[in-house]
Amino acid sequence: MSSIEIRFSGSGGQGLITAARILAGALTGEGRHVARSQSYEPVSRGGLSRSDLVVSDDGADFPLSTRLKYLLILDAAAANASDGLLDGDSEVLVDAELVPNPPTGDFRVYSLPFTDTARRLGNKRVANIVALGALAAQSGLIAPDVIRRAVEAASPKRFQRLNLEALEAGQQMIG
């Protein structure tokens, strides 16, 4: 496999950096090489936030994204922040509620109910884990049981059950 570039984007406080860290750890545990970078505006909540992963089997030549295969967008503020990195091979997963105007172009866009699903599970703050489940399933980069173990290991004890339910709900969105 050549490198695959993934971006988690949205606003501060949505847990995007946490979700990217979980996926990066799971992929590294499976023998993949992962370079992870992150960027966020200097506000505690609400500023633009992103985390990029460059994944390969034999090492990443450059740790920053230059052409995204997968883009996850959880907030309208990030809807067009990555336009120059998308092409006909890109797949964009957006939160149906929070990103009413997803990017348009020669790529596939999937508008999925991440926040609504998290709310139905009892806590809208797990939308990042719902989205992580959908991204993991859509990309096929990691086996479901591996990402499940990674989420379980990264979750505080009191949130393990909820996070695992959120992950499964996200995985089920992809058919």
RODOVO-448010 format. One line per field, with one value per residue (C-alpha): residue in one letter; residue number from 1; x, y, z. Coordinates in pm, 1 decimal. Example, Ala and Ser with C-alpha at 12.3 -4.5 7.8 and 13.67 -1.06 7.14 Angstrom:
% residues 2
code	[A/S]
pos	[1/2]
u	[1230.0/1367.0]
v	[-450.0/-106.0]
w	[780.0/714.0]
This chain:
% residues 175
code	[M/S/S/I/E/I/R/F/S/G/S/G/G/Q/G/L/I/T/A/A/R/I/L/A/G/A/L/T/G/E/G/R/H/V/A/R/S/Q/S/Y/E/P/V/S/R/G/G/L/S/R/S/D/L/V/V/S/D/D/G/A/D/F/P/L/S/T/R/L/K/Y/L/L/I/L/D/A/A/A/A/N/A/S/D/G/L/L/D/G/D/S/E/V/L/V/D/A/E/L/V/P/N/P/P/T/G/D/F/R/V/Y/S/L/P/F/T/D/T/A/R/R/L/G/N/K/R/V/A/N/I/V/A/L/G/A/L/A/A/Q/S/G/L/I/A/P/D/V/I/R/R/A/V/E/A/A/S/P/K/R/F/Q/R/L/N/L/E/A/L/E/A/G/Q/Q/M/I/G]
pos	[1/2/3/4/5/6/7/8/9/10/11/12/13/14/15/16/17/18/19/20/21/22/23/24/25/26/27/28/29/30/31/32/33/34/35/36/37/38/39/40/41/42/43/44/45/46/47/48/49/50/51/52/53/54/55/56/57/58/59/60/61/62/63/64/65/66/67/68/69/70/71/72/73/74/75/76/77/78/79/80/81/82/83/84/85/86/87/88/89/90/91/92/93/94/95/96/97/98/99/100/101/102/103/104/105/106/107/108/109/110/111/112/113/114/115/116/117/118/119/120/121/122/123/124/125/126/127/128/129/130/131/132/133/134/135/136/137/138/139/140/141/142/143/144/145/146/147/148/149/150/151/152/153/154/155/156/157/158/159/160/161/162/163/164/165/166/167/168/169/170/171/172/173/174/175]
u	[0.0/124.6/32.6/-328.4/-407.8/-695.7/-817.6/-1049.7/-1187.6/-1438.9/-1429.3/-1254.0/-1421.9/-1561.0/-1298.3/-1145.7/-788.6/-886.7/-1054.0/-749.0/-518.1/-727.2/-718.1/-345.3/-272.8/-481.5/-312.2/34.0/-53.6/-129.9/214.6/129.4/343.6/144.2/246.4/-5.4/-28.4/-283.4/-384.4/-635.8/-719.5/-616.2/-961.4/-1083.0/-1401.5/-1537.4/-1224.8/-1127.5/-962.6/-811.2/-589.0/-422.2/-296.4/-58.7/-75.2/154.8/304.1/661.2/696.1/559.5/783.3/604.2/395.6/144.6/-152.3/-122.3/-402.1/-679.0/-827.8/-1067.3/-1199.5/-1425.3/-1605.5/-1801.8/-1870.4/-1973.2/-1671.4/-1449.2/-1668.0/-1438.7/-1109.9/-969.5/-1100.7/-756.3/-665.8/-958.8/-973.3/-1179.9/-1047.2/-1143.9/-1428.1/-1582.2/-1793.0/-1988.6/-2220.8/-2568.1/-2684.6/-2380.2/-2258.5/-2567.6/-2355.0/-2081.0/-1802.4/-1884.2/-1663.1/-1542.5/-1541.1/-1788.8/-1971.6/-2158.5/-2386.5/-2436.4/-2622.6/-2322.2/-2455.3/-2813.3/-2696.2/-2481.3/-2776.5/-2997.0/-2727.3/-2756.3/-2463.1/-2395.0/-2028.5/-1966.8/-2035.3/-1658.4/-1664.2/-1971.9/-1783.2/-1468.9/-1672.4/-1811.9/-1469.5/-1309.4/-1583.2/-1578.0/-1200.0/-1152.3/-808.9/-860.9/-1054.6/-1365.0/-1234.3/-903.6/-1067.3/-1307.3/-1016.6/-850.4/-1164.1/-1211.0/-849.2/-866.9/-1198.8/-1231.8/-1401.4/-1728.6/-1756.0/-1643.8/-1990.6/-2118.4/-1811.2/-1833.9/-2203.4/-2113.2/-1841.0/-2075.5/-2349.0/-2101.5/-1983.1/-2344.1/-2398.3/-2177.3/-2350.8]
v	[0.0/348.3/602.2/684.3/1027.0/1083.4/1408.4/1447.3/1803.8/2014.0/2244.9/2235.2/2025.3/1761.9/1501.4/1487.4/1472.2/1192.6/994.4/1037.6/929.8/615.0/521.3/596.2/376.5/90.7/107.7/124.9/-177.7/-365.3/-291.6/12.4/324.6/632.2/997.0/1211.4/1588.7/1820.7/2181.8/2383.0/2745.9/2878.2/2867.3/2594.9/2520.9/2618.4/2704.9/2510.3/2180.3/1900.5/1598.0/1429.2/1074.1/954.2/574.1/334.4/-11.8/105.4/452.2/793.2/1017.0/1335.2/1369.1/1625.6/1560.8/1666.0/1454.5/1313.2/971.7/1012.1/1334.3/1338.4/1668.1/1718.5/2094.4/2342.2/2560.7/2292.3/2219.1/2381.8/2396.9/2094.6/2153.2/2175.3/1830.0/1641.6/1465.8/1204.2/928.2/1105.1/1004.3/1264.2/1169.6/1459.1/1500.9/1537.4/1775.8/1997.3/2015.2/2106.5/2228.3/1971.8/2029.0/1957.3/1827.8/1520.3/1298.2/1096.1/1258.2/1061.6/1264.3/1055.2/1114.7/1118.0/1374.4/1248.8/893.0/1006.7/1197.9/886.8/689.5/939.8/1178.5/1389.2/1413.9/1061.8/1179.3/1156.6/784.6/727.3/898.9/695.6/375.4/488.8/596.0/267.6/69.6/283.0/272.7/-94.8/-1.3/-182.2/-485.6/-414.4/-608.4/-416.9/-72.3/-195.4/-292.6/42.0/237.7/23.8/78.6/455.2/504.7/591.8/303.6/491.4/569.1/235.3/94.2/417.5/453.8/92.9/141.2/459.5/281.0/-0.8/243.7/419.7/92.7/-4.7/316.4/177.2/-91.6]
w	[0.0/-75.2/187.6/269.1/409.2/650.4/806.1/1103.6/1097.4/1283.1/1580.4/1913.9/2181.1/1943.5/2028.1/1681.1/1804.6/2043.7/1764.1/1539.4/1823.1/1880.2/1511.0/1486.0/1789.1/1652.6/1311.8/1468.8/1682.1/1360.9/1218.5/1007.6/1006.5/1103.2/1109.4/1298.4/1305.1/1455.1/1437.0/1631.9/1689.7/2032.1/2190.3/2423.4/2229.7/1891.1/1691.7/1381.7/1474.9/1270.5/1297.5/1001.8/968.2/697.7/702.4/519.4/545.2/503.1/652.1/565.0/353.5/462.6/780.8/652.8/426.8/65.2/-90.6/127.7/68.4/363.4/512.5/816.6/885.5/1207.8/1189.1/920.1/1007.0/852.8/549.8/294.8/485.9/298.8/-53.1/-213.3/-80.6/-238.1/-573.7/-756.1/-530.3/-205.3/22.4/253.0/554.2/706.2/1000.8/847.0/1119.3/1169.7/808.3/604.8/311.2/258.6/9.4/-351.6/-625.4/-807.1/-496.8/-294.0/-1.3/264.0/489.7/804.0/1132.4/1370.5/1618.6/1601.8/1668.6/1961.7/2105.2/2076.4/2261.9/2545.0/2497.2/2188.6/2291.0/2154.7/1798.6/1743.9/1825.7/1608.8/1325.3/1400.1/1364.0/1029.4/903.8/1012.9/839.0/522.6/485.3/569.2/706.2/1035.7/1149.2/1359.3/1659.5/1653.5/1654.5/1922.2/2149.2/2082.6/2177.1/2486.4/2595.1/2536.4/2716.8/3082.2/3262.0/3314.5/2940.0/2795.5/2736.4/2577.8/2355.5/2239.2/2157.4/1967.7/1772.7/1677.0/1573.6/1344.5/1194.0/1119.8/919.6/645.9/446.1]
